[in-house]
């Protein structure tokens, strides 16, 4: 999950970014690239905190942030910190599920959306029931692979990443060539290449970043392997390097090329037969990058648009499957760690006798992902809603992890101001701003973006309420104390 489909996400998220509007109903799509850049800054701040924590606590294991939260308080010399250890650990673990358990469902929805789009290319119109069925089948198929413990070799994962990055880099080069040659004499939405990268509206940049963070997550999953690393510094390098590859190298270039290509001649009809063009068309299409690929193949490569589209779609599908599997494996690792601590039902902390996988967690996640995916595939509003929900979990988890890093290094000899004070504080503030942006869109936003944000906010509140009730009930049933000072447990 650390290097998370850096080529495929251009395909599967561009629709959401193009469809976003602000409180006045104005499109924010002109700031897609700038929003991505802002999200990348936030991600790097958080990655530095994760890297520092992984070096400080190399035995974190499957718990990652969940484990970090407890150790940061228990390892302080001042006993006043110790009483917060269990509560901090539980809060971080429970909130983590909004990210780690919703994200696979988002991937399922996006895979189903892509398959529906491909079916449409062959004249196949799928009913809503059929679309949901695709999501359910894909979710449980991926869950079965996770249940069997088939994670794939490092070489296979590397090959998948190389293939899909290479494919979309080639397409990006074609898009830039189209921009310079302009074979169809179109009017580009960005009048200059500088317009692609420069901010047009600061609030729009912030709003776009609330979606763009979906592209950049996953770097922290490397910390779950810290106990297996030959040296803790390898984990730090893995966290930072994965973000450099997927963010700086892949996404910024790919999104620059897509922004350079988007033009007024790109048009489709919506469900009501209305002709939409430019970003409106991209927001209504199930795969605007697929449309771009077909156009580039037809105009720049002698009419091979359709077969080129299918080839790129296959590479994207393979990458999304690999990403979904990695997300599931990462998510159940966290739940397994909490299950062993009996902070969630203990059955989720059991391993399969033959495959040594947390099988109850895997099948439960498959069910949850099927529900989320089935909901998300039905409309762009639904897909945006589950994306926002996952991103809310991300902002909360990353913000809390930055605070944990601040506490862990507070008044320690090895602490430096920039790395262990300024970075965690800035990271926490940045994540809070992102969270407030989602809330703003939900309360004061416009159109479908407001609906999607409201759905995600309500779901978050419900999850918090369930977590609070479960924590208090579990504490009472097991005779435990909220402020108990107990030894830290590894993952």
C-alpha positions as semicolon CSV with decimal commas, in nm:
position;residue;x (nm);y (nm);z (nm)
1;X;0,000;0,000;0,000
2;X;0,300;0,229;0,048
3;X;0,335;0,285;-0,327
4;X;-0,031;0,310;-0,407
5;X;-0,117;0,287;-0,780
6;X;0,054;0,614;-0,874
7;X;-0,049;0,585;-1,238
8;X;-0,400;0,447;-1,202
9;X;-0,535;0,714;-0,970
10;X;-0,525;0,977;-1,240
11;X;-0,783;0,765;-1,425
12;X;-1,011;0,687;-1,132
13;X;-1,025;1,022;-0,949
14;X;-1,022;1,287;-1,221
15;X;-1,400;1,268;-1,251
16;X;-1,446;1,359;-0,883
17;X;-1,203;1,648;-0,909
18;X;-1,364;1,783;-1,225
19;X;-1,714;1,761;-1,075
20;X;-1,640;1,955;-0,755
21;X;-1,808;2,293;-0,703
22;X;-1,786;2,558;-0,431
23;X;-2,058;2,718;-0,218
24;X;-2,171;2,937;-0,507
25;X;-2,190;2,641;-0,743
26;X;-1,877;2,746;-0,933
27;X;-1,640;2,476;-1,054
28;X;-1,311;2,438;-0,866
29;X;-1,155;2,229;-1,144
30;X;-0,916;2,496;-1,268
31;X;-0,722;2,440;-0,945
32;X;-0,688;2,061;-0,964
33;X;-0,308;2,072;-0,997
34;X;-0,262;2,333;-0,724
35;X;-0,490;2,135;-0,492
36;X;-0,279;1,827;-0,551
37;X;0,038;2,024;-0,473
38;X;-0,112;2,146;-0,144
39;X;-0,216;1,793;-0,049
40;X;0,137;1,677;-0,128
41;X;0,283;1,931;0,117
42;X;0,045;1,804;0,386
43;X;0,141;1,446;0,309
44;X;0,513;1,520;0,336
45;X;0,467;1,685;0,676
46;X;0,284;1,378;0,801
47;X;0,532;1,141;0,638
48;X;0,817;1,304;0,829
49;X;0,629;1,245;1,156
50;X;0,559;0,882;1,065
51;X;0,925;0,831;0,974
52;X;1,039;0,977;1,307
53;X;0,797;0,759;1,504
54;X;0,900;0,444;1,316
55;X;1,262;0,505;1,415
56;X;1,170;0,577;1,775
57;X;0,942;0,270;1,803
58;X;1,078;0,009;1,559
59;X;0,871;-0,267;1,724
60;X;0,539;-0,108;1,625
61;X;0,440;-0,400;1,404
62;X;0,084;-0,432;1,279
63;X;-0,051;-0,153;1,500
64;X;0,149;0,135;1,350
65;X;-0,021;0,461;1,463
66;X;-0,231;0,267;1,712
67;X;0,085;0,144;1,881
68;X;0,263;0,479;1,849
69;X;-0,020;0,654;2,037
70;X;0,019;0,433;2,344
71;X;0,397;0,431;2,352
72;X;0,421;0,809;2,317
73;X;0,237;0,849;2,648
74;X;0,368;0,546;2,839
75;X;0,732;0,619;2,763
76;X;0,724;0,970;2,909
77;X;0,906;1,012;3,239
78;X;0,626;1,232;3,373
79;X;0,363;0,992;3,508
80;X;0,087;1,239;3,428
81;X;0,109;1,131;3,064
82;X;0,060;0,763;3,144
83;X;-0,308;0,788;3,230
84;X;-0,385;0,899;2,873
85;X;-0,222;0,597;2,709
86;X;-0,523;0,368;2,669
87;X;-0,762;0,643;2,563
88;X;-0,516;0,786;2,311
89;X;-0,450;0,441;2,168
90;X;-0,819;0,359;2,134
91;X;-0,912;0,695;1,978
92;X;-0,637;0,666;1,718
93;X;-0,727;0,303;1,646
94;X;-1,101;0,366;1,616
95;X;-1,059;0,672;1,395
96;X;-0,811;0,480;1,180
97;X;-1,097;0,256;1,071
98;X;-1,263;0,551;0,895
99;X;-0,961;0,552;0,668
100;X;-0,840;0,193;0,653
101;X;-1,185;0,032;0,628
102;X;-1,353;0,287;0,400
103;X;-1,065;0,321;0,155
104;X;-1,096;-0,037;0,021
105;X;-1,465;0,030;-0,039
106;X;-1,374;0,340;-0,239
107;X;-1,140;0,125;-0,448
108;X;-1,419;-0,128;-0,503
109;X;-1,654;0,149;-0,617
110;X;-1,393;0,288;-0,854
111;X;-1,319;-0,054;-1,003
112;X;-1,690;-0,116;-1,056
113;X;-1,730;0,229;-1,212
114;X;-1,445;0,158;-1,452
115;X;-1,590;-0,180;-1,551
116;X;-1,929;-0,019;-1,613
117;X;-1,756;0,240;-1,833
118;X;-1,574;-0,030;-2,031
119;X;-1,900;-0,220;-2,074
120;X;-2,055;0,094;-2,216
121;X;-1,782;0,111;-2,480
122;X;-1,915;-0,219;-2,615
123;X;-2,275;-0,099;-2,606
124;X;-2,355;-0,276;-2,279
125;X;-2,583;-0,077;-2,050
126;X;-2,582;-0,217;-1,698
127;X;-2,870;-0,170;-1,456
128;X;-2,803;-0,033;-1,106
129;X;-2,847;-0,385;-0,968
130;X;-2,584;-0,519;-1,206
131;X;-2,346;-0,237;-1,111
132;X;-2,386;-0,317;-0,742
133;X;-2,335;-0,687;-0,819
134;X;-2,002;-0,608;-0,987
135;X;-1,889;-0,422;-0,675
136;X;-1,995;-0,709;-0,448
137;X;-1,824;-0,976;-0,656
138;X;-1,502;-0,775;-0,683
139;X;-1,498;-0,705;-0,310
140;X;-1,538;-1,068;-0,207
141;X;-1,298;-1,189;-0,475
142;X;-1,031;-0,956;-0,338
143;X;-1,125;-1,060;0,014
144;X;-1,076;-1,425;-0,077
145;X;-0,726;-1,352;-0,202
146;X;-0,653;-1,166;0,124
147;X;-0,803;-1,456;0,323
148;X;-0,568;-1,699;0,154
149;X;-0,276;-1,475;0,242
150;X;-0,172;-1,428;-0,122
151;X;-0,004;-1,090;-0,111
152;X;0,216;-1,125;-0,417
153;X;0,592;-1,091;-0,434
154;X;0,776;-0,763;-0,418
155;X;0,887;-0,818;-0,778
156;X;0,527;-0,863;-0,899
157;X;0,417;-0,548;-0,713
158;X;0,709;-0,359;-0,862
159;X;0,621;-0,483;-1,210
160;X;0,258;-0,372;-1,173
161;X;0,366;-0,027;-1,060
162;X;0,619;0,007;-1,341
163;X;0,363;-0,098;-1,604
164;X;0,088;0,139;-1,497
165;X;0,322;0,431;-1,434
166;X;0,489;0,380;-1,772
167;X;0,152;0,354;-1,948
168;X;0,018;0,679;-1,808
169;X;0,350;0,859;-1,850
170;X;0,332;0,772;-2,221
171;X;-0,023;0,906;-2,231
172;X;0,091;1,219;-2,049
173;X;0,360;1,277;-2,310
174;X;0,097;1,234;-2,582
175;X;-0,128;1,485;-2,404
176;X;0,150;1,743;-2,398
177;X;0,225;1,673;-2,764
178;X;-0,144;1,731;-2,840
179;X;-0,124;2,062;-2,656
180;X;0,171;2,182;-2,861
181;X;0,047;2,050;-3,198
182;X;-0,326;2,118;-3,143
183;X;-0,425;1,894;-3,437
184;X;-0,798;1,963;-3,393
185;X;-0,760;2,339;-3,343
186;X;-0,941;2,331;-3,010
187;X;-0,966;2,596;-2,740
188;X;-0,786;2,482;-2,427
189;X;-0,947;2,557;-2,091
190;X;-0,609;2,659;-1,951
191;X;-0,494;2,934;-2,190
192;X;-0,130;2,884;-2,093
193;X;0,070;2,601;-1,936
194;X;0,138;2,827;-1,638
195;X;-0,238;2,840;-1,582
196;X;-0,236;2,465;-1,516
197;X;-0,014;2,498;-1,210
198;X;-0,081;2,848;-1,075
199;X;-0,362;2,891;-0,818
200;X;-0,671;3,070;-0,946
201;X;-0,870;3,079;-0,623
202;X;-0,717;2,989;-0,284
203;X;-1,040;2,843;-0,148
204;X;-1,073;2,628;-0,459
205;X;-0,718;2,503;-0,405
206;X;-0,811;2,400;-0,051
207;X;-1,131;2,231;-0,167
208;X;-0,948;2,039;-0,439
209;X;-0,692;1,919;-0,186
210;X;-0,970;1,752;0,015
211;X;-1,008;1,508;-0,275
212;X;-0,644;1,498;-0,383
213;X;-0,530;1,351;-0,052
214;X;-0,692;1,025;-0,168
215;X;-0,411;0,992;-0,422
216;X;-0,128;1,031;-0,175
217;X;-0,220;0,812;0,121
218;X;-0,056;0,478;0,186
219;X;0,298;0,589;0,259
220;X;0,243;0,528;0,632
221;X;0,167;0,157;0,580
222;X;0,540;0,088;0,559
223;X;0,564;0,154;0,934
224;X;0,361;-0,164;0,995
225;X;0,665;-0,356;0,872
226;X;0,914;-0,180;1,100
227;X;0,966;-0,489;1,315
228;X;1,072;-0,685;1,006
229;X;1,311;-0,425;0,866
230;X;1,686;-0,487;0,880
231;X;1,732;-0,134;1,014
232;X;1,477;0,128;1,130
233;X;1,619;0,382;0,885
234;X;1,497;0,163;0,597
235;X;1,138;0,227;0,706
236;X;1,198;0,602;0,716
237;X;1,339;0,591;0,366
238;X;1,050;0,377;0,245
239;X;0,791;0,620;0,381
240;X;0,951;0,924;0,220
241;X;1,055;0,751;-0,104
242;X;0,706;0,617;-0,174
243;X;0,566;0,968;-0,146
244;X;0,836;1,111;-0,372
245;X;0,767;0,852;-0,642
246;X;0,390;0,870;-0,638
247;X;0,356;1,240;-0,563
248;X;0,646;1,441;-0,699
249;X;0,735;1,218;-0,992
250;X;0,408;1,057;-1,105
251;X;0,106;1,267;-1,007
252;X;0,236;1,618;-1,059
253;X;0,351;1,529;-1,410
254;X;0,039;1,332;-1,503
255;X;-0,200;1,598;-1,375
256;X;-0,003;1,869;-1,550
257;X;-0,044;1,682;-1,878
258;X;-0,416;1,622;-1,822
259;X;-0,465;1,991;-1,741
260;X;-0,276;2,086;-2,056
261;X;-0,505;1,865;-2,270
262;X;-0,851;1,947;-2,132
263;X;-1,035;2,159;-2,389
264;X;-1,372;2,299;-2,485
265;X;-1,416;2,052;-2,772
266;X;-1,426;1,759;-2,530
267;X;-1,799;1,696;-2,496
268;X;-2,041;1,424;-2,387
269;X;-2,414;1,397;-2,322
270;X;-2,542;1,349;-1,969
271;X;-2,826;1,117;-1,868
272;X;-3,081;1,380;-1,971
273;X;-2,931;1,428;-2,316
274;X;-2,774;1,765;-2,238
275;X;-2,440;1,828;-2,407
276;X;-2,163;1,907;-2,159
277;X;-1,812;2,021;-2,246
278;X;-1,476;2,078;-2,081
279;X;-1,464;2,017;-1,708
280;X;-1,842;1,968;-1,699
281;X;-1,800;1,677;-1,938
282;X;-1,512;1,537;-1,732
283;X;-1,727;1,554;-1,419
284;X;-2,013;1,370;-1,587
285;X;-1,805;1,101;-1,759
286;X;-1,734;0,776;-1,574
287;X;-1,376;0,791;-1,704
288;X;-1,266;1,128;-1,843
289;X;-0,906;1,009;-1,869
290;X;-1,032;0,716;-2,073
291;X;-1,199;0,964;-2,305
292;X;-0,872;1,157;-2,327
293;X;-0,676;0,841;-2,408
294;X;-0,915;0,754;-2,688
295;X;-0,892;1,105;-2,831
296;X;-0,511;1,098;-2,818
297;X;-0,494;0,758;-2,986
298;X;-0,724;0,871;-3,264
299;X;-0,559;1,207;-3,329
300;X;-0,193;1,143;-3,248
301;X;-0,143;0,772;-3,325
302;X;-0,334;0,711;-3,646
303;X;-0,677;0,616;-3,517
304;X;-0,588;0,352;-3,256
305;X;-0,782;0,526;-2,981
306;X;-1,012;0,237;-2,889
307;X;-0,749;-0,038;-2,856
308;X;-0,518;0,205;-2,674
309;X;-0,799;0,284;-2,433
310;X;-0,851;-0,086;-2,361
311;X;-0,479;-0,145;-2,300
312;X;-0,456;0,144;-2,055
313;X;-0,778;0,031;-1,886
314;X;-0,629;-0,315;-1,827
315;X;-0,319;-0,167;-1,662
316;X;-0,540;0,052;-1,444
317;X;-0,761;-0,243;-1,347
318;X;-0,459;-0,452;-1,245
319;X;-0,325;-0,164;-1,037
320;X;-0,661;-0,102;-0,867
321;X;-0,691;-0,471;-0,779
322;X;-0,342;-0,466;-0,628
323;X;-0,424;-0,148;-0,438
324;X;-0,752;-0,288;-0,303
325;X;-0,576;-0,602;-0,184
326;X;-0,301;-0,398;-0,017
327;X;-0,562;-0,175;0,149
328;X;-0,749;-0,474;0,286
329;X;-0,433;-0,630;0,422
330;X;-0,331;-0,304;0,589
331;X;-0,676;-0,245;0,736
332;X;-0,711;-0,589;0,891
333;X;-0,360;-0,556;1,039
334;X;-0,485;-0,263;1,245
335;X;-0,806;-0,439;1,348
336;X;-0,609;-0,753;1,433
337;X;-0,386;-0,549;1,668
338;X;-0,691;-0,396;1,838
339;X;-0,856;-0,738;1,857
340;X;-0,556;-0,881;2,040
341;X;-0,588;-0,596;2,290
342;X;-0,965;-0,663;2,313
343;X;-1,039;-0,302;2,219
344;X;-1,263;-0,445;1,946
345;X;-1,429;-0,789;1,957
346;X;-1,156;-1,044;2,033
347;X;-1,263;-1,263;1,741
348;X;-1,107;-1,002;1,511
349;X;-0,772;-1,074;1,674
350;X;-0,768;-1,442;1,576
351;X;-0,560;-1,592;1,296
352;X;-0,671;-1,865;1,058
353;X;-0,521;-2,201;1,151
354;X;-0,398;-2,276;0,801
355;X;-0,344;-1,944;0,626
356;X;-0,236;-1,740;0,933
357;X;-0,456;-1,448;0,827
358;X;-0,705;-1,258;1,048
359;X;-0,988;-1,424;0,858
360;X;-1,284;-1,285;1,052
361;X;-1,155;-0,934;0,990
362;X;-1,095;-1,008;0,622
363;X;-1,449;-1,131;0,558
364;X;-1,601;-0,848;0,760
365;X;-1,397;-0,597;0,561
366;X;-1,508;-0,765;0,238
367;X;-1,869;-0,715;0,342
368;X;-1,814;-0,352;0,441
369;X;-1,626;-0,284;0,117
370;X;-1,906;-0,445;-0,084
371;X;-2,162;-0,217;0,081
372;X;-1,950;0,095;0,032
373;X;-1,857;-0,003;-0,323
374;X;-2,216;-0,085;-0,414
375;X;-2,326;0,252;-0,283
376;X;-2,042;0,442;-0,449
377;X;-2,081;0,295;-0,797
378;X;-2,436;0,422;-0,840
379;X;-2,354;0,792;-0,890
380;X;-2,074;1,048;-0,878
381;X;-2,242;1,198;-0,570
382;X;-2,220;0,867;-0,386
383;X;-1,863;0,809;-0,500
384;X;-1,763;1,156;-0,384
385;X;-1,935;1,096;-0,050
386;X;-1,742;0,777;0,030
387;X;-1,424;0,947;-0,092
388;X;-1,484;1,235;0,149
389;X;-1,556;0,985;0,428
390;X;-1,226;0,807;0,370
391;X;-1,046;1,140;0,350
392;X;-1,201;1,261;0,675
393;X;-1,057;0,950;0,837
394;X;-0,724;1,030;0,676
395;X;-0,720;1,390;0,801
396;X;-0,813;1,282;1,153
397;X;-0,558;1,000;1,164
398;X;-0,277;1,206;1,015
399;X;-0,355;1,502;1,241
400;X;-0,354;1,283;1,552
401;X;-0,035;1,106;1,444
402;X;0,138;1,441;1,411
403;X;0,027;1,524;1,765
404;X;0,151;1,185;1,884
405;X;0,489;1,260;1,726
406;X;0,498;1,594;1,907
407;X;0,424;1,426;2,242
408;X;0,670;1,143;2,179
409;X;0,964;1,379;2,126
410;X;0,858;1,649;2,372
411;X;1,149;1,736;2,603
412;X;1,364;1,448;2,483
413;X;1,739;1,489;2,419
414;X;1,714;1,371;2,058
415;X;1,443;1,622;1,961
416;X;1,514;1,898;1,710
417;X;1,292;2,201;1,665
418;X;1,225;2,165;1,293
419;X;1,170;1,790;1,273
420;X;1,005;1,719;1,607
421;X;0,824;2,043;1,692
422;X;0,756;2,256;1,384
423;X;0,675;1,971;1,145
424;X;0,424;1,790;1,375
425;X;0,250;2,116;1,463
426;X;0,228;2,228;1,101
427;X;0,112;1,880;1,000
428;X;-0,165;1,884;1,261
429;X;-0,280;2,233;1,163
430;X;-0,280;2,144;0,792
431;X;-0,493;1,833;0,852
432;X;-0,738;2,032;1,064
433;X;-0,772;2,288;0,782
434;X;-0,849;2,007;0,538
435;X;-1,110;1,869;0,775
436;X;-1,269;2,212;0,815
437;X;-1,279;2,247;0,436
438;X;-1,488;1,929;0,409
439;X;-1,720;2,054;0,685
440;X;-1,751;2,388;0,504
441;X;-1,845;2,212;0,182
442;X;-2,107;2,014;0,372
443;X;-2,261;2,313;0,549
444;X;-2,224;2,591;0,293
445;X;-2,119;2,411;-0,024
446;X;-2,310;2,401;-0,346
447;X;-2,481;2,135;-0,556
448;X;-2,383;1,772;-0,544
449;X;-2,059;1,850;-0,360
450;X;-2,262;1,968;-0,060
451;X;-2,472;1,653;-0,063
452;X;-2,164;1,432;-0,077
453;X;-1,990;1,621;0,203
454;X;-2,301;1,606;0,425
455;X;-2,327;1,230;0,381
456;X;-1,964;1,187;0,484
457;X;-2,002;1,417;0,787
458;X;-2,310;1,233;0,913
459;X;-2,137;0,897;0,870
460;X;-1,836;1,026;1,065
461;X;-2,053;1,145;1,354
462;X;-2,230;0,809;1,365
463;X;-1,895;0,627;1,371
464;X;-1,773;0,847;1,659
465;X;-2,092;0,775;1,854
466;X;-2,062;0,400;1,799
467;X;-1,698;0,413;1,909
468;X;-1,776;0,604;2,227
469;X;-2,059;0,368;2,322
470;X;-1,849;0,058;2,248
471;X;-1,551;0,191;2,445
472;X;-1,756;0,262;2,756
473;X;-1,950;-0,065;2,733
474;X;-1,633;-0,267;2,677
475;X;-1,456;-0,090;2,963
476;X;-1,741;-0,171;3,200
477;X;-1,792;-0,529;3,082
478;X;-1,425;-0,621;3,111
479;X;-1,374;-0,434;3,436
480;X;-1,108;-0,210;3,286
481;X;-1,029;0,152;3,362
482;X;-1,038;0,438;3,115
483;X;-0,724;0,583;3,272
484;X;-0,554;0,249;3,337
485;X;-0,175;0,240;3,329
486;X;-0,091;-0,089;3,168
487;X;0,217;-0,207;2,982
488;X;0,244;-0,135;2,611
489;X;0,178;-0,420;2,375
490;X;0,341;-0,476;2,041
491;X;0,161;-0,559;1,720
